[in-house]
């Protein structure tokens, strides 16, 4: 494990084993005989990695050779004109660009806000995104779920990057220079914009994003393994939520992650208590609404009956919305951040002594999210791990609310 502000493997250097680095800037111009595992702010690979590449950073630029798989968690990732990936390519983040001349020897998997694919993918392309534009060559199917991330712009995060992010319009676009060797199967709010010169060997299947799945024509899923597809979906939602929190309140996220890291058992109890309180509150709103309706009927006031019903429904909707946001979005992020914080503290103890940064917050969410999602995908145990993780994250929120309330009194 190598840690420094800057780690550079020069063109003449050969690393005979796996290389694990943690640095603000990582650049590989030489040869890594084994796997490359890199964490940092900016990662550039223009040399050769003879094993797998695993990278987590704000930006990752690959313009060299990765002989096996590449797994990248990055706000922005790009494959340059000379990039070669021997097998599958996995990406999670905000933006992915594959430039003309780049080649992925296996299947491209990405869950991202936007994807601009101008290179070659030998096998299939599997995408979950808010915007997808295909300009290059794909040997197999292109399967995409596009939508649900509209309105999220790069400027919303206010993250300064060395890597330029392309502009990709929402929806699905198949440009004139593209060629798809299999089927185009996608789900989106609007039909794809397909140029007349685009070559699609197979069939085109479109399902409207708003269509009831029970009434729609069945369309093949994004992957043969539904468990993998579900895991990718969960991780995509987790990372988008985590990026928003990391960009907006990095200090708050780090403090909450420290709570998860130091006392998960205690927070588990707090999370269960929060569920009980939420249930009691919902029941109380229902009983109060019923009593108001009965009282209004006794008084013979029709307007009060309508107002009582409307108020009860509104309060229930607000309660369910707040609890839904906490349970399904914020709680998993806090649990993931706690896992990532524990790993960060082990690999880089000095990070505990400095002020939290947006980069640190993004990294702990990305790394912890990947681990948490993998644990949730374990057969038979995954549901239990997910339940405990949700309760722990909810407990961290409940503890924060308790501290905030006490601080005002």
Rosetta blueprint (number, residue, H / E / L):
1 X L
2 X E
3 X E
4 X E
5 X E
6 X E
7 X E
8 X E
9 X E
10 X L
11 X L
12 X L
13 X L
14 X E
15 X E
16 X L
17 X L
18 X L
19 X E
20 X E
21 X E
22 X E
23 X E
24 X E
25 X E
26 X E
27 X E
28 X E
29 X L
30 X L
31 X E
32 X E
33 X L
34 X L
35 X L
36 X E
37 X E
38 X E
39 X E
40 X E
41 X E
42 X E
43 X E
44 X E
45 X E
46 X L
47 X L
48 X E
49 X E
50 X L
51 X L
52 X L
53 X E
54 X E
55 X E
56 X E
57 X E
58 X E
59 X E
60 X E
61 X E
62 X E
63 X L
64 X L
65 X E
66 X E
67 X L
68 X L
69 X L
70 X E
71 X E
72 X E
73 X E
74 X E
75 X E
76 X E
77 X E
78 X E
79 X E
80 X L
81 X L
82 X L
83 X L
84 X E
85 X E
86 X L
87 X L
88 X L
89 X E
90 X E
91 X E
92 X E
93 X E
94 X E
95 X E
96 X E
97 X E
98 X E
99 X L
100 X L
101 X L
102 X L
103 X E
104 X E
105 X L
106 X L
107 X L
108 X E
109 X E
110 X E
111 X E
112 X E
113 X E
114 X E
115 X E
116 X E
117 X E
118 X L
119 X L
120 X E
121 X E
122 X L
123 X L
124 X L
125 X E
126 X E
127 X E
128 X E
129 X E
130 X L
131 X E
132 X E
133 X E
134 X E
135 X L
136 X L
137 X E
138 X E
139 X L
140 X L
141 X L
142 X E
143 X E
144 X E
145 X E
146 X E
147 X L
148 X L
149 X L
150 X L
151 X L
152 X L
153 X L
154 X H
155 X H
156 X H
157 X L
158 X L
159 X L
160 X L
161 X L
162 X L
163 X L
164 X L
165 X L
166 X L
167 X L
168 X L
169 X L
170 X L
171 X E
172 X E
173 X E
174 X E
175 X L
176 X L
177 X L
178 X L
179 X E
180 X E
181 X L
182 X L
183 X L
184 X E
185 X E
186 X E
187 X E
188 X E
189 X L
190 X L
191 X L
192 X L
193 X E
194 X E
195 X L
196 X L
197 X L
198 X L
199 X E
200 X E
201 X L
202 X L
203 X L
204 X E
205 X E
206 X E
207 X E
208 X E
209 X L
210 X L
211 X L
212 X L
213 X L
214 X L
215 X L
216 X L
217 X L
218 X L
219 X L
220 X L
221 X L
222 X L
223 X L
224 X L
225 X L
226 X H
227 X H
228 X H
229 X H
230 X H
231 X H
232 X H
233 X H
234 X H
235 X H
236 X H
237 X H
238 X H
239 X H
240 X H
241 X H
242 X H
243 X H
244 X H
245 X H
246 X H
247 X H
248 X H
249 X L
250 X H
251 X H
252 X H
253 X H
254 X H
255 X H
256 X H
257 X H
258 X H
259 X H
260 X H
261 X H
262 X H
263 X L
264 X H
265 X H
266 X H
267 X H
268 X H
269 X H
270 X H
271 X H
272 X H
273 X H
274 X H
275 X H
276 X H
277 X H
278 X H
279 X H
280 X H
281 X H
282 X H
283 X H
284 X H
285 X H
286 X H
287 X H
288 X H
289 X H
290 X H
291 X H
292 X H
293 X H
294 X H
295 X H
296 X H
297 X H
298 X H
299 X H
300 X L
301 X L
302 X H
303 X H
304 X H
305 X H
306 X H
307 X H
308 X H
309 X H
310 X H
311 X H
312 X H
313 X H
314 X H
315 X H
316 X H
317 X H
318 X H
319 X H
320 X H
321 X H
322 X H
323 X H
324 X H
325 X H
326 X H
327 X H
328 X H
329 X H
330 X H
331 X H
332 X H
333 X H
334 X H
335 X H
336 X H
337 X H
338 X H
339 X H
340 X H
341 X H
342 X H
343 X H
344 X H
345 X H
346 X H
347 X H
348 X L
349 X H
350 X H
351 X H
352 X H
353 X H
354 X L
355 X L
356 X L
357 X L
358 X H
359 X H
360 X H
361 X H
362 X H
363 X H
364 X H
365 X H
366 X H
367 X H
368 X H
369 X H
370 X H
371 X H
372 X H
373 X H
374 X H
375 X H
376 X H
377 X L
378 X L
379 X L
380 X L
381 X L
382 X H
383 X H
384 X H
385 X H
386 X H
387 X H
388 X H
389 X H
390 X H
391 X H
392 X H
393 X H
394 X H
395 X H
396 X H
397 X H
398 X H
399 X H
400 X H
401 X H
402 X H
403 X H
404 X H
405 X H
406 X H
407 X H
408 X L
409 X L
